[in-house]
Amino acid sequence: MKEDLGFQGKQYNYMSTAYLVVYAVCQMPGTSLLTIYRPKYVFVAANVTWSVLTLITYKMTHAWQVILLNAIEGGFSAIAYVGAHFILGSWYKRSELGIRAAVFCVFGHIGTMAGGWIQAGLLATLAGKGGLPAWKWIFIIVSVMTVPVALFGWVFIPDLPVHRAAWFLNDEQKEHAVARLGALRKQSWDVTVFRRVLLSWQFWLLPFIFMLYSLCVQMLSNNVMAYWMASRGYTVIQQNNYPTGIYATAIVGTIVYAVISDKLQSRWEVSIAIGLTFVIGSSILVSSPSTNAGYFVAFYLLGTTYAPQAVWYSWMADVTGHDFQLRAITTGFMNSFDFAFVTWWPLIFYPATAAPNFHKGYVASLVTGALTLPLVGLIAYLEKRDRSRGVIGRIEDESISGEEEYLRDDSRKPVGSPAKVRATEINV
C-alpha cells in the first residue's frame, strides 16, 4: 500500500490522526441525532455510507485521497460505539443495564482478538488475486461484509421504547417497555439544554474519570507487552499470541464486574475494586519485577480493568436517565474527551524509542489509576445526594410521553399513546 499510493514520511500518522480527530468530533452530534431521528435510520445510513467509502478507497491512487476518505469514514464510524450504549441505556434499568453493556463490550474484545488473525490470513492468501494487491482486497471484503451488518441493523435495531417499533414485541410488551422506565424529567431541545448540560456534574465527572481509565490502560496497547517479550527472547509467534490473553481477562473482568454492579444496583463498589486493580497492576510494572511471571501477572491483571467500558457507561446512564439530552450528549462526550487525550498520550509516555522499558508510562498509569479512586467516591456521593433530593431518576408522575414529544416515526409526530402510571419515583 505504501508503494502503490506513494505514502511518505508521516502520512500514515496523518491518516490515523485524521480519522481519530473526525471520529472524536462527531461523537456528540451522533448521539444527539438519536434523540431526534429513529436510531435504526441513523445507524443504517451511517453503516451503508461507511461501506461505500471503504469500497471507493480501493480505487484511490494517491495517499492524500485515502487520508481524506479515512477522515470522512471516522465521522460515520462515530455513532457505532456510543450509539449502542445510548440505545441500551434507553431500554434497561440499573439492575439490568450492566450485563447488557458487558455483552456488547465483550463482543468488541472478541472482534479485536479475531480481527488481527483474519486480516493476516487474508493478506497471505489474497495477494495478487485478480491482479489486485492484498491491501485492495481488504477494503473490498470489509466493504462487502458491512452490507449484511446494515441489513441486520435494519431488521433488529429496536429503536427506542417510545417508538414502539420492535417487531419482535407484541403491543402489550411495547407499552410495558415504555411504562416500566417511567417518565423523563427533562426531554426538550430548547434554550435550557446548554444550562442543563454544562452545569451538571455528570457531564464533567463521568467523561473525566473515563479519560483517566483510558490513559491508565495505555500500557495494554501500543505493543508494550510485545516489546517487553521481545526483550526477553520470546518468539514472534509468542509475541503475537500471549498478549491476546489480556482480552481474555478483559472479558472475564467485564462480565464479573457488570453482574455484581447489576445485583447491587450500584456501580461505585466495583469501581473501587477496578481502581485498586489499576494501582496494584501499575505498581508491579513500576517495580520492574525480576521474574517474567511478575510482568505476566501485571498485564493480565490489568486486562480486567477494561471493565469500565461497560460499568462506567452504565453508571453514566444511571445518573443521567432523568434528562434525555443530558444522557445523549454525555454519552458522546465521554468518548470524545477520551480521544482528546489518548491520541497524543502514547507519543509522550509510550514512544517506541523507550522500548522495552516504559517506566515513565507505567508511572503515568499508576498516577491516573490512583486518581480514579477519589473520583469514584465523589460521583457516588453526588449520586446518593441527588437521588435523596429526587433530582435524578425517572418519575411516574405524568404521562409516559417522555421522548414522544419530539421523537420521530418518519416525522415529528408522537408515536403511540401515552401510558398513565402512579406518582412515585423509580430508580432507573
Contacts in CASP RR format, 6 or more apart in sequence:
PFRMAT RR
TARGET T0000
AUTHOR 0000-0000-0000
METHOD contacts of the structure
MODEL  1
MKEDLGFQGKQYNYMSTAYLVVYAVCQMPGTSLLTIYRPKYVFVAANVTW
SVLTLITYKMTHAWQVILLNAIEGGFSAIAYVGAHFILGSWYKRSELGIR
AAVFCVFGHIGTMAGGWIQAGLLATLAGKGGLPAWKWIFIIVSVMTVPVA
LFGWVFIPDLPVHRAAWFLNDEQKEHAVARLGALRKQSWDVTVFRRVLLS
WQFWLLPFIFMLYSLCVQMLSNNVMAYWMASRGYTVIQQNNYPTGIYATA
IVGTIVYAVISDKLQSRWEVSIAIGLTFVIGSSILVSSPSTNAGYFVAFY
LLGTTYAPQAVWYSWMADVTGHDFQLRAITTGFMNSFDFAFVTWWPLIFY
PATAAPNFHKGYVASLVTGALTLPLVGLIAYLEKRDRSRGVIGRIEDESI
SGEEEYLRDDSRKPVGSPAKVRATEINV
1 7 0 8 1.000
1 133 0 8 1.000
1 135 0 8 1.000
2 12 0 8 1.000
4 133 0 8 1.000
4 135 0 8 1.000
5 60 0 8 1.000
5 61 0 8 1.000
5 62 0 8 1.000
5 63 0 8 1.000
5 66 0 8 1.000
6 62 0 8 1.000
6 63 0 8 1.000
7 63 0 8 1.000
8 63 0 8 1.000
11 63 0 8 1.000
11 67 0 8 1.000
14 67 0 8 1.000
15 63 0 8 1.000
15 66 0 8 1.000
15 67 0 8 1.000
15 70 0 8 1.000
17 343 0 8 1.000
18 67 0 8 1.000
18 68 0 8 1.000
18 70 0 8 1.000
18 71 0 8 1.000
19 70 0 8 1.000
19 71 0 8 1.000
19 73 0 8 1.000
19 74 0 8 1.000
19 77 0 8 1.000
20 74 0 8 1.000
20 339 0 8 1.000
20 343 0 8 1.000
21 71 0 8 1.000
21 343 0 8 1.000
22 71 0 8 1.000
22 72 0 8 1.000
22 74 0 8 1.000
22 75 0 8 1.000
22 78 0 8 1.000
23 74 0 8 1.000
23 75 0 8 1.000
23 77 0 8 1.000
23 78 0 8 1.000
23 339 0 8 1.000
24 78 0 8 1.000
24 335 0 8 1.000
24 336 0 8 1.000
24 339 0 8 1.000
24 340 0 8 1.000
24 343 0 8 1.000
25 75 0 8 1.000
25 78 0 8 1.000
25 336 0 8 1.000
26 74 0 8 1.000
26 75 0 8 1.000
26 76 0 8 1.000
26 78 0 8 1.000
26 79 0 8 1.000
27 78 0 8 1.000
27 82 0 8 1.000
27 332 0 8 1.000
27 333 0 8 1.000
27 335 0 8 1.000
27 336 0 8 1.000
27 339 0 8 1.000
28 329 0 8 1.000
28 332 0 8 1.000
28 333 0 8 1.000
28 336 0 8 1.000
29 78 0 8 1.000
30 42 0 8 1.000
30 78 0 8 1.000
30 79 0 8 1.000
30 82 0 8 1.000
30 83 0 8 1.000
30 332 0 8 1.000
31 79 0 8 1.000
31 82 0 8 1.000
31 83 0 8 1.000
31 86 0 8 1.000
31 328 0 8 1.000
31 329 0 8 1.000
31 331 0 8 1.000
31 332 0 8 1.000
32 325 0 8 1.000
32 328 0 8 1.000
32 329 0 8 1.000
33 42 0 8 1.000
33 79 0 8 1.000
34 42 0 8 1.000
34 79 0 8 1.000
34 83 0 8 1.000
34 86 0 8 1.000
34 87 0 8 1.000
34 160 0 8 1.000
34 328 0 8 1.000
35 189 0 8 1.000
35 324 0 8 1.000
35 325 0 8 1.000
35 328 0 8 1.000
35 403 0 8 1.000
35 406 0 8 1.000
35 407 0 8 1.000
36 189 0 8 1.000
36 406 0 8 1.000
36 407 0 8 1.000
36 408 0 8 1.000
37 408 0 8 1.000
38 159 0 8 1.000
38 160 0 8 1.000
38 163 0 8 1.000
38 165 0 8 1.000
38 407 0 8 1.000
38 408 0 8 1.000
38 409 0 8 1.000
38 410 0 8 1.000
39 83 0 8 1.000
39 86 0 8 1.000
39 87 0 8 1.000
39 157 0 8 1.000
39 159 0 8 1.000
39 160 0 8 1.000
40 153 0 8 1.000
40 154 0 8 1.000
40 157 0 8 1.000
40 159 0 8 1.000
40 165 0 8 1.000
42 79 0 8 1.000
43 79 0 8 1.000
43 80 0 8 1.000
43 83 0 8 1.000
43 153 0 8 1.000
43 157 0 8 1.000
44 150 0 8 1.000
44 153 0 8 1.000
44 154 0 8 1.000
44 157 0 8 1.000
46 76 0 8 1.000
46 77 0 8 1.000
46 79 0 8 1.000
46 80 0 8 1.000
47 76 0 8 1.000
47 146 0 8 1.000
47 149 0 8 1.000
47 150 0 8 1.000
47 153 0 8 1.000
48 146 0 8 1.000
48 147 0 8 1.000
48 150 0 8 1.000
49 76 0 8 1.000
50 73 0 8 1.000
50 76 0 8 1.000
50 77 0 8 1.000
50 146 0 8 1.000
51 143 0 8 1.000
51 144 0 8 1.000
51 146 0 8 1.000
51 147 0 8 1.000
51 150 0 8 1.000
52 143 0 8 1.000
53 69 0 8 1.000
53 72 0 8 1.000
53 73 0 8 1.000
53 76 0 8 1.000
54 73 0 8 1.000
54 139 0 8 1.000
54 142 0 8 1.000
54 143 0 8 1.000
54 146 0 8 1.000
55 139 0 8 1.000
55 140 0 8 1.000
55 143 0 8 1.000
55 144 0 8 1.000
56 69 0 8 1.000
57 66 0 8 1.000
57 69 0 8 1.000
57 70 0 8 1.000
57 139 0 8 1.000
58 132 0 8 1.000
58 136 0 8 1.000
58 137 0 8 1.000
58 139 0 8 1.000
58 140 0 8 1.000
58 143 0 8 1.000
60 66 0 8 1.000
60 69 0 8 1.000
81 335 0 8 1.000
82 331 0 8 1.000
82 332 0 8 1.000
82 334 0 8 1.000
82 335 0 8 1.000
83 331 0 8 1.000
84 104 0 8 1.000
85 101 0 8 1.000
85 104 0 8 1.000
85 313 0 8 1.000
85 317 0 8 1.000
85 331 0 8 1.000
86 327 0 8 1.000
86 328 0 8 1.000
86 331 0 8 1.000
87 157 0 8 1.000
87 158 0 8 1.000
87 160 0 8 1.000
88 97 0 8 1.000
88 100 0 8 1.000
88 101 0 8 1.000
88 104 0 8 1.000
88 317 0 8 1.000
89 97 0 8 1.000
89 314 0 8 1.000
89 317 0 8 1.000
89 321 0 8 1.000
89 327 0 8 1.000
90 160 0 8 1.000
90 161 0 8 1.000
91 100 0 8 1.000
91 158 0 8 1.000
91 160 0 8 1.000
91 161 0 8 1.000
91 177 0 8 1.000
91 181 0 8 1.000
92 98 0 8 1.000
92 100 0 8 1.000
93 180 0 8 1.000
93 181 0 8 1.000
93 427 0 8 1.000
93 428 0 8 1.000
94 262 0 8 1.000
94 265 0 8 1.000
94 266 0 8 1.000
94 314 0 8 1.000
94 318 0 8 1.000
94 427 0 8 1.000
94 428 0 8 1.000
95 262 0 8 1.000
95 263 0 8 1.000
95 265 0 8 1.000
96 262 0 8 1.000
97 262 0 8 1.000
97 314 0 8 1.000
97 317 0 8 1.000
97 318 0 8 1.000
98 258 0 8 1.000
98 259 0 8 1.000
98 261 0 8 1.000
98 262 0 8 1.000
98 310 0 8 1.000
98 311 0 8 1.000
98 314 0 8 1.000
99 255 0 8 1.000
99 258 0 8 1.000
99 259 0 8 1.000
99 262 0 8 1.000
101 258 0 8 1.000
101 309 0 8 1.000
101 310 0 8 1.000
101 311 0 8 1.000
101 313 0 8 1.000
101 314 0 8 1.000
102 254 0 8 1.000
102 255 0 8 1.000
102 257 0 8 1.000
102 258 0 8 1.000
102 259 0 8 1.000
102 307 0 8 1.000
102 310 0 8 1.000
102 311 0 8 1.000
103 255 0 8 1.000
104 310 0 8 1.000
105 254 0 8 1.000
105 306 0 8 1.000
105 309 0 8 1.000
105 310 0 8 1.000
106 251 0 8 1.000
106 254 0 8 1.000
106 255 0 8 1.000
109 247 0 8 1.000
109 250 0 8 1.000
109 251 0 8 1.000
109 254 0 8 1.000
109 306 0 8 1.000
110 247 0 8 1.000
110 251 0 8 1.000
112 247 0 8 1.000
113 244 0 8 1.000
113 247 0 8 1.000
119 138 0 8 1.000
122 134 0 8 1.000
122 137 0 8 1.000
122 138 0 8 1.000
122 141 0 8 1.000
123 134 0 8 1.000
123 135 0 8 1.000
123 138 0 8 1.000
124 134 0 8 1.000
126 132 0 8 1.000
126 134 0 8 1.000
126 137 0 8 1.000
126 138 0 8 1.000
127 133 0 8 1.000
127 134 0 8 1.000
128 134 0 8 1.000
129 137 0 8 1.000
132 140 0 8 1.000
156 168 0 8 1.000
158 165 0 8 1.000
158 166 0 8 1.000
158 168 0 8 1.000
158 169 0 8 1.000
159 165 0 8 1.000
159 166 0 8 1.000
160 403 0 8 1.000
160 407 0 8 1.000
161 174 0 8 1.000
161 177 0 8 1.000
161 178 0 8 1.000
161 181 0 8 1.000
162 178 0 8 1.000
162 400 0 8 1.000
162 401 0 8 1.000
162 402 0 8 1.000
162 403 0 8 1.000
162 404 0 8 1.000
162 407 0 8 1.000
162 415 0 8 1.000
163 407 0 8 1.000
163 409 0 8 1.000
163 415 0 8 1.000
164 171 0 8 1.000
164 174 0 8 1.000
164 175 0 8 1.000
164 178 0 8 1.000
164 415 0 8 1.000
164 416 0 8 1.000
165 409 0 8 1.000
165 415 0 8 1.000
166 174 0 8 1.000
166 177 0 8 1.000
169 177 0 8 1.000
175 419 0 8 1.000
178 400 0 8 1.000
178 419 0 8 1.000
179 400 0 8 1.000
179 419 0 8 1.000
179 421 0 8 1.000
181 394 0 8 1.000
181 400 0 8 1.000
181 426 0 8 1.000
181 428 0 8 1.000
182 394 0 8 1.000
182 395 0 8 1.000
182 396 0 8 1.000
182 400 0 8 1.000
182 421 0 8 1.000
182 426 0 8 1.000
182 428 0 8 1.000
183 394 0 8 1.000
183 395 0 8 1.000
183 396 0 8 1.000
183 397 0 8 1.000
183 398 0 8 1.000
183 399 0 8 1.000
183 400 0 8 1.000
183 401 0 8 1.000
183 402 0 8 1.000
184 321 0 8 1.000
184 322 0 8 1.000
184 323 0 8 1.000
184 324 0 8 1.000
184 394 0 8 1.000
184 402 0 8 1.000
184 403 0 8 1.000
185 322 0 8 1.000
185 323 0 8 1.000
185 393 0 8 1.000
185 394 0 8 1.000
185 395 0 8 1.000
186 192 0 8 1.000
186 196 0 8 1.000
186 322 0 8 1.000
186 323 0 8 1.000
186 324 0 8 1.000
186 325 0 8 1.000
186 326 0 8 1.000
187 323 0 8 1.000
187 324 0 8 1.000
187 325 0 8 1.000
187 402 0 8 1.000
187 403 0 8 1.000
187 405 0 8 1.000
187 406 0 8 1.000
188 325 0 8 1.000
188 405 0 8 1.000
188 406 0 8 1.000
189 325 0 8 1.000
189 406 0 8 1.000
193 325 0 8 1.000
196 323 0 8 1.000
196 325 0 8 1.000
196 326 0 8 1.000
197 203 0 8 1.000
197 325 0 8 1.000
197 326 0 8 1.000
197 329 0 8 1.000
197 330 0 8 1.000
200 320 0 8 1.000
200 323 0 8 1.000
200 326 0 8 1.000
200 330 0 8 1.000
201 379 0 8 1.000
201 382 0 8 1.000
202 316 0 8 1.000
202 319 0 8 1.000
202 320 0 8 1.000
202 326 0 8 1.000
202 330 0 8 1.000
203 326 0 8 1.000
203 329 0 8 1.000
203 330 0 8 1.000
203 333 0 8 1.000
205 375 0 8 1.000
205 378 0 8 1.000
205 379 0 8 1.000
205 382 0 8 1.000
206 312 0 8 1.000
206 315 0 8 1.000
206 316 0 8 1.000
206 319 0 8 1.000
206 330 0 8 1.000
206 334 0 8 1.000
206 379 0 8 1.000
207 330 0 8 1.000
207 333 0 8 1.000
207 334 0 8 1.000
207 336 0 8 1.000
207 337 0 8 1.000
207 338 0 8 1.000
208 337 0 8 1.000
208 375 0 8 1.000
209 312 0 8 1.000
209 372 0 8 1.000
209 375 0 8 1.000
209 376 0 8 1.000
209 379 0 8 1.000
210 308 0 8 1.000
210 312 0 8 1.000
210 313 0 8 1.000
210 334 0 8 1.000
210 337 0 8 1.000
210 338 0 8 1.000
211 337 0 8 1.000
211 338 0 8 1.000
211 340 0 8 1.000
211 341 0 8 1.000
212 368 0 8 1.000
212 369 0 8 1.000
212 371 0 8 1.000
212 372 0 8 1.000
212 375 0 8 1.000
213 274 0 8 1.000
213 278 0 8 1.000
213 305 0 8 1.000
213 308 0 8 1.000
213 312 0 8 1.000
213 368 0 8 1.000
213 369 0 8 1.000
213 372 0 8 1.000
214 338 0 8 1.000
214 341 0 8 1.000
214 342 0 8 1.000
215 341 0 8 1.000
215 342 0 8 1.000
215 345 0 8 1.000
215 364 0 8 1.000
215 365 0 8 1.000
215 368 0 8 1.000
216 278 0 8 1.000
216 282 0 8 1.000
216 305 0 8 1.000
216 365 0 8 1.000
216 368 0 8 1.000
216 369 0 8 1.000
216 372 0 8 1.000
217 302 0 8 1.000
217 303 0 8 1.000
217 305 0 8 1.000
217 306 0 8 1.000
217 365 0 8 1.000
218 224 0 8 1.000
218 342 0 8 1.000
218 345 0 8 1.000
218 346 0 8 1.000
218 349 0 8 1.000
218 350 0 8 1.000
218 361 0 8 1.000
218 364 0 8 1.000
218 365 0 8 1.000
219 225 0 8 1.000
219 282 0 8 1.000
219 285 0 8 1.000
219 299 0 8 1.000
219 302 0 8 1.000
219 350 0 8 1.000
219 358 0 8 1.000
219 361 0 8 1.000
219 362 0 8 1.000
219 365 0 8 1.000
220 246 0 8 1.000
220 299 0 8 1.000
220 302 0 8 1.000
220 303 0 8 1.000
220 306 0 8 1.000
221 346 0 8 1.000
222 346 0 8 1.000
222 350 0 8 1.000
223 352 0 8 1.000
223 355 0 8 1.000
224 350 0 8 1.000
224 358 0 8 1.000
225 242 0 8 1.000
225 243 0 8 1.000
225 246 0 8 1.000
225 295 0 8 1.000
225 299 0 8 1.000
226 239 0 8 1.000
226 240 0 8 1.000
226 243 0 8 1.000
227 352 0 8 1.000
227 355 0 8 1.000
227 356 0 8 1.000
227 358 0 8 1.000
228 295 0 8 1.000
228 355 0 8 1.000
228 356 0 8 1.000
229 238 0 8 1.000
229 239 0 8 1.000
229 242 0 8 1.000
229 243 0 8 1.000
230 239 0 8 1.000
230 355 0 8 1.000
230 356 0 8 1.000
231 355 0 8 1.000
231 356 0 8 1.000
232 292 0 8 1.000
234 242 0 8 1.000
242 296 0 8 1.000
243 299 0 8 1.000
245 300 0 8 1.000
246 299 0 8 1.000
246 300 0 8 1.000
246 302 0 8 1.000
246 303 0 8 1.000
247 303 0 8 1.000
247 306 0 8 1.000
249 300 0 8 1.000
249 301 0 8 1.000
249 303 0 8 1.000
249 304 0 8 1.000
250 303 0 8 1.000
250 304 0 8 1.000
250 306 0 8 1.000
250 307 0 8 1.000
252 304 0 8 1.000
253 303 0 8 1.000
253 304 0 8 1.000
253 306 0 8 1.000
253 307 0 8 1.000
254 304 0 8 1.000
254 306 0 8 1.000
254 307 0 8 1.000
254 309 0 8 1.000
254 310 0 8 1.000
254 311 0 8 1.000
256 304 0 8 1.000
256 307 0 8 1.000
257 270 0 8 1.000
257 273 0 8 1.000
257 274 0 8 1.000
257 304 0 8 1.000
257 307 0 8 1.000
257 310 0 8 1.000
257 311 0 8 1.000
258 307 0 8 1.000
258 310 0 8 1.000
258 311 0 8 1.000
258 314 0 8 1.000
260 269 0 8 1.000
260 270 0 8 1.000
261 267 0 8 1.000
261 269 0 8 1.000
261 270 0 8 1.000
261 311 0 8 1.000
261 314 0 8 1.000
261 315 0 8 1.000
264 270 0 8 1.000
265 427 0 8 1.000
266 380 0 8 1.000
267 311 0 8 1.000
267 312 0 8 1.000
267 314 0 8 1.000
267 315 0 8 1.000
267 318 0 8 1.000
268 376 0 8 1.000
268 377 0 8 1.000
268 379 0 8 1.000
268 380 0 8 1.000
268 383 0 8 1.000
270 307 0 8 1.000
270 311 0 8 1.000
271 308 0 8 1.000
271 311 0 8 1.000
271 312 0 8 1.000
271 315 0 8 1.000
271 372 0 8 1.000
271 376 0 8 1.000
271 380 0 8 1.000
272 373 0 8 1.000
272 376 0 8 1.000
272 377 0 8 1.000
274 304 0 8 1.000
274 305 0 8 1.000
274 307 0 8 1.000
274 308 0 8 1.000
274 311 0 8 1.000
274 372 0 8 1.000
275 305 0 8 1.000
275 369 0 8 1.000
275 370 0 8 1.000
275 372 0 8 1.000
275 373 0 8 1.000
275 376 0 8 1.000
276 373 0 8 1.000
277 301 0 8 1.000
277 302 0 8 1.000
277 304 0 8 1.000
277 305 0 8 1.000
278 302 0 8 1.000
278 305 0 8 1.000
278 365 0 8 1.000
278 366 0 8 1.000
278 368 0 8 1.000
278 369 0 8 1.000
278 370 0 8 1.000
278 372 0 8 1.000
279 366 0 8 1.000
279 369 0 8 1.000
279 370 0 8 1.000
279 373 0 8 1.000
280 301 0 8 1.000
281 298 0 8 1.000
281 301 0 8 1.000
281 302 0 8 1.000
282 298 0 8 1.000
282 302 0 8 1.000
282 362 0 8 1.000
282 363 0 8 1.000
282 365 0 8 1.000
282 366 0 8 1.000
282 369 0 8 1.000
283 366 0 8 1.000
284 294 0 8 1.000
284 295 0 8 1.000
284 297 0 8 1.000
284 298 0 8 1.000
284 301 0 8 1.000
285 295 0 8 1.000
285 298 0 8 1.000
285 362 0 8 1.000
285 365 0 8 1.000
286 359 0 8 1.000
286 362 0 8 1.000
286 363 0 8 1.000
286 366 0 8 1.000
288 357 0 8 1.000
288 359 0 8 1.000
289 295 0 8 1.000
289 298 0 8 1.000
312 334 0 8 1.000
313 331 0 8 1.000
313 334 0 8 1.000
315 379 0 8 1.000
316 327 0 8 1.000
316 330 0 8 1.000
316 331 0 8 1.000
316 334 0 8 1.000
317 327 0 8 1.000
317 331 0 8 1.000
318 383 0 8 1.000
318 428 0 8 1.000
319 379 0 8 1.000
319 382 0 8 1.000
319 383 0 8 1.000
319 386 0 8 1.000
319 392 0 8 1.000
320 326 0 8 1.000
320 327 0 8 1.000
320 330 0 8 1.000
320 392 0 8 1.000
321 327 0 8 1.000
321 392 0 8 1.000
321 393 0 8 1.000
321 394 0 8 1.000
321 428 0 8 1.000
322 391 0 8 1.000
322 392 0 8 1.000
322 393 0 8 1.000
322 394 0 8 1.000
322 395 0 8 1.000
324 402 0 8 1.000
324 403 0 8 1.000
345 364 0 8 1.000
349 358 0 8 1.000
349 360 0 8 1.000
349 361 0 8 1.000
349 364 0 8 1.000
350 358 0 8 1.000
350 361 0 8 1.000
354 360 0 8 1.000
383 392 0 8 1.000
386 392 0 8 1.000
387 393 0 8 1.000
387 427 0 8 1.000
390 425 0 8 1.000
393 425 0 8 1.000
393 426 0 8 1.000
393 427 0 8 1.000
393 428 0 8 1.000
394 425 0 8 1.000
394 426 0 8 1.000
394 428 0 8 1.000
395 423 0 8 1.000
395 424 0 8 1.000
395 425 0 8 1.000
395 426 0 8 1.000
396 421 0 8 1.000
396 422 0 8 1.000
396 423 0 8 1.000
396 424 0 8 1.000
396 425 0 8 1.000
396 426 0 8 1.000
397 423 0 8 1.000
397 424 0 8 1.000
399 418 0 8 1.000
399 419 0 8 1.000
399 420 0 8 1.000
400 418 0 8 1.000
400 419 0 8 1.000
400 420 0 8 1.000
400 421 0 8 1.000
401 414 0 8 1.000
401 418 0 8 1.000
404 414 0 8 1.000
404 415 0 8 1.000
404 416 0 8 1.000
404 418 0 8 1.000
405 414 0 8 1.000
406 412 0 8 1.000
407 414 0 8 1.000
407 415 0 8 1.000
409 415 0 8 1.000
END
